[in-house]
Amino acid sequence: MSQIWRRLLFPAFIILTIITTNGSGSQATQNKKDLVKVEPVKPVILGKPIIWRDPGDVSRLDFTYGAGGRDRAPRPPFAFIEENLSGSNPKIQVSDADGVKWSVKFGDEVHSETFATRLAWAVGYFVEPAYFVAHGNIDDLGPLTRAREFVKADGSFTNARFERQKEKGVVTLEEEQSWSWIQNPFLGTKELNGLKAIIMLVSNWDNKDVRDLKRGSNTAIFQFPMDSGTEDRFLVTDWGASMGKWGGYLGREKWDCKGYTEQTRDFIKGVRDDYFVFGYQGQHTKDFSNDIRISDMRWLIQYLGQITDEQLRAGLQASGATPDEVECFTKSIRARINQIKDCVE
């Protein structure tokens, strides 16, 4: 190589080396960080594992207030505690007039999560009590980053989902201690398969579990102290990616009745060898939607089939749906429920 080329290339080599090793931290160090894996930790089950409880007379349940009921709804004034930077949606923590702590979520999941939890709760599954608050004010507002777009400087806000925090004494096993759809105490049971069916019924495509720790698990175990011992409740903790279109990264939506309605005809593709075939696509699609038997769905429809259109409308209205959305979603949800009925009768 000529002396001229050496003089030209050597400084470039030095600059490239500096950028590679010192730009925003050592590249080797960065690669090591990328390779670090958070391994699941086997949850410590203290008592009886439970994933479902008989809801009783479903047709009499209050869809306006859902799992928490009227008496446990958030009561203003609300006081700021801190901003929560976890997850993909802006969240802050507040306390209400009773001193109860709430996780307040903003963004495109507030309607869908509020409604989907009501549907799951109505058929016997455990959910975190959630309420839609159309407008309000937060006192003593602190500094905000992501939530600044949704909460004004004077503390006023619109369209928020309030999720009641855990009761005193409840131990939460989440993230690396959460559970997997393919590894849990309920494999092959009608109760687990029924929960999968509800996930698909509301088109919740974000059904991540303990296998997805880098992106965050959406399953958890809540350990409730009971008179007879501890009750380990297995539940889904995030229902926000619902009531729209299921599918891949570019096609899926949240709270979109047009898309939800378009896919309703493909909710159930048919029955093959005593198993349901679903059109659903989400996370872990193959090991999620397979192996759901006719008998599982026949059991589920005993409860799901009791839900009335009036209850659906009440739940949708309480979730902030417009009048057009109330009618659109009610019609499509009913159509999906009827598809199940037609296949099990």
N, C-alpha and C positions, 0 to 999 in steps of 0.2 A: 504494500500500500504506500502511495506517495506521501511525502511529508506534508503536502498541502491538504490532502484528505484527512490525515491524522489531526492536523490543527483544527479542521472544521468539525470533525466528528467527536473529538475528545470532550470539548465543553458540553456538547449535547448529551453525551453519555453521563457526565457528571450531574447535569440538571435532571435527567431522567431518573438517575439513582436516588437523588435527593427527594424528588417528588414521590417516588415509589415507596421509600422507606420512612419519610418524614411528613408526607402531605397532611393527612388527617389522623396520624397515628401509624405505626408500623403495619405494612401490608400483611406481614406474617402474623402479627398479633391479631389483626382484623380477621384473617382466615381462621385462626384458632377460635376466636369468638364465635364465628359462624358455625364451627364444628361442634361447639358445646351443645349437648343435648340435655334437656330436662327429662329425666326418666320418671315414669309413673311410680308412685309409692302405693303399695297395697294398703287400702284403707283399713283402719282398725274398727271392725264391727263390734259394737258393744252389746247390742241387744238383738231384737227381732228385725230382720230386714223386711221392709214393706214398700211396695210401689203403688198400691191401689187400695182404696177403702170404699165400701158400698155407700153411694151417695144418697140412698133412700129414694124418695119420690122426686125424681128429677124435674118433673113438670111444675113443681112448686118452688124451685130454687130461684133466688133473686139475681137475675143477670145484670141488674143495674149496679149493684155493689160488689158482686162476685164473692171470692173466697173470704175477703176480710169483713164483709158485711157493712151495714150502714154505720154502726156504732164505732167501727175502727177506721173510718175514713179520715184522711188528713184534715186537720182543723187549723185555719189561720188564727193568729199571725205566724208566719214562717221566719225562722232565724237562720242565717247562713252559718255553716260549720266549716266547709272546705270544698274545693273542687276535686272531683275524682277524675283522673286522667287515664284510667284503665278502659279497655274496650274501644270500639270504633265510633261511639256516639258521645256527644258532650254530656257530662253528668256533674251534678253537684250534690252535696249532702246538706240537709237542713233538719231542723227540729221544728215541731209544731206546737200549738198551744198546750198540748198535754205532755210535752217533753219527749214525744215519740220521734225517733230519727227516721228520716226518709231518704232514699236515693232518688233523685229527680233527674230524669232523662229527657233530653230534647232531641229534635231531629225527626227523621222519617220513620221511626219505629214506635212512636208514642201511641198511635191508634191501633196498630196491628198487635202489639204486645198486650195492651189492655184487653182487647177482645179475645185473642187466642187463649189467654190464661183462663178466661171465663168458660170457654168451651171445654178445655181440658179438665178444669175443676168440676164442672157439672157432671161429668161422667166418672168421677171418682179419683182423679189423679191429683197429686200434690203440686201446688204452685205457690209462688210468693205473691201475697196480696198486692194487687196493682190497681191504681185509680188514674183516670184521666182528669186533669185539672185544666180547664179552658183558659183561665187567666188568674193572676194573683200577684203578690208582691213579696219580696224577700228582704227582711230588715238586716241592717249591719252587713251589707254586701262587701265581701273581700275581693282581692284581685282575681280576675278570671282570664283564661286563655281561650280554650275552645268554646266555652259556654258564653263568651262575650257577645257572640252573634245572636243569642236567644234571650239574654237577660240584659235589660237596659241599665244604664248607670244608676237610675233611681230604684232599681230592684224589681221593676215590673217585668212580667213575663207572660207569654201565651203558649198554649198547647204543650203541656208537660205530662209525663207519666210519673206518678209518685208510687214507689215501691217500698212497702213497709219493711224496716230492718228486722233482723231476727230477734225473737224474744229472749229475755234474759235466761241464761242457762242452756241455750241451744248451741251445740257445737256444729260448726260447718266444715265439712270436708269437700274441698273443691280443688280445681286445677289438678296438680299432680296426685291428689288423693281422691279425685272424682272417679266415675265409672265409665265403662265402655259398653256400647250396644252389643258387643260380641263376647263380653266377659263380665258377668254379673250373676247374682243368685237366682235370676228369674228366667234364664234361657229356656226357650221352648214353651213358656207359659202363655196362657191367653191374656194375662194382665200386661206382660211386656209387649206382646204383639198388638194388643189394643192401643197402647201408648204410641207405638210406631204408626198405627193407622190414623190416630188423631194428628200426629205430626204431618202426615201426608194430606189429611183432610184440609188442614189450614195452609197447606203448601209451604211449610217451614223448611226452607232449603239449608238452613244453617245448623244442621244437627251434628255439630262437632262434639267429640267426647275426649276422654283422657288420652287418646292417641294423637290429639292435635294441640299439644301443650304450647307450642310456639305461637299458635294463633289464638289460643284460649279455649278451654273446654267449656261446653254449655250444659254439662251435667254436674250434679253434686249430690252429696248425702247430708241430710240434716239430722242430727242426733238429738231427739227430743226426750227429756227426762219425764217418765211416766210413773204413776203409782206402782205399776207392776214391773218397772225396770225401764231401760232405755229402748226407744223405738227409732230404728235407723230408716229414715224415709229417703227413698231414691227418687230424684225428680230432675226435670229439665228446668234450667234456670234462665234461659233466654229464648223468648218466643217472638222477638222483634222482626225477624226475617220471614214474616208470614203474610197471608192474605193478598198475595200477588202472584207472580209467575215463578214456578220452580225452574230449575235448569242450570246451565253453566254460567261462568262468570259474566259473559256479555248479555245473556238473555234473561236473567232472573230479576225479579222486582219485589218490592214490598208495598203493601196497601195499595193495590192497583186492581180494582174490580173488573176492569175490562180484560186484563190479562188473566185474572183468576177465572173469569167466566169462559174465556177461550179455551182454557185447559180442562175445564170441568168435564167435558165429554171424554177426556183421556184419563180421568182420575182412576177409573177401573177399566182395564183393557179386556178383562175376561177372567175366566177360571180355568186352570189347567191342572189335572190330576189332584183335585181336592185343594189346590192352593190358589190364592188370589194373584192376579197379575196386575200390577199398578203401573201407571204411566209416569209416576214421580221420578224426579232426578234431583239429588242434593249431594250432601257429603256421604261418602261410604254407601253409595246407592245400592250396590249389589248385595252387601251383607246386611242391609237395612230393610229393604222392601221384600226380600225373598222369604219364603218359609212361613207366610201368614196363611193359616188354614181357614177353610170355610167355617169350621167350628169356632175359631177365635172371633171371627166377625159376627157370627150368630150370637155369641155371648155379648159382644160389644153393643150390638144394635138394641139389646134389651134396655140399655141406658140411653144411648145416643138417640134412639128412635122416640124417646119420650120428650125430647126438647121441642118446644112449640115455636112457631114463627113469631109469636108475640115475645117470647123470651129472646130470640135472636135479635129482633128489632130493638128491644130494650138494651141488650148488651152492646149493640152497635152504636146506638145513640149515646150510651154512657161512655163510649170510646171516642167520641168526637166525630162520628161519621155524619156526612151531609145527608139530607133526606133521600137524594138519588142513590148515594152509596148504601144507605140502609136497605132500600128495596132491592138494589142490584145484588148485594152480598147475601141477603136473606134468600133470594131466589136460587142463587148458585149453591149455597150451602145445602139447601133443601134438596136440590138435584143430586148432590153427592151422597147425601144420606140415603136417598131413594135408590141410588145405584147399589149401595150395600144391601138394602132390603131385597131388591130384585134378585141378587145373587145368592142370598141365603134362604130364600123361601122356596 
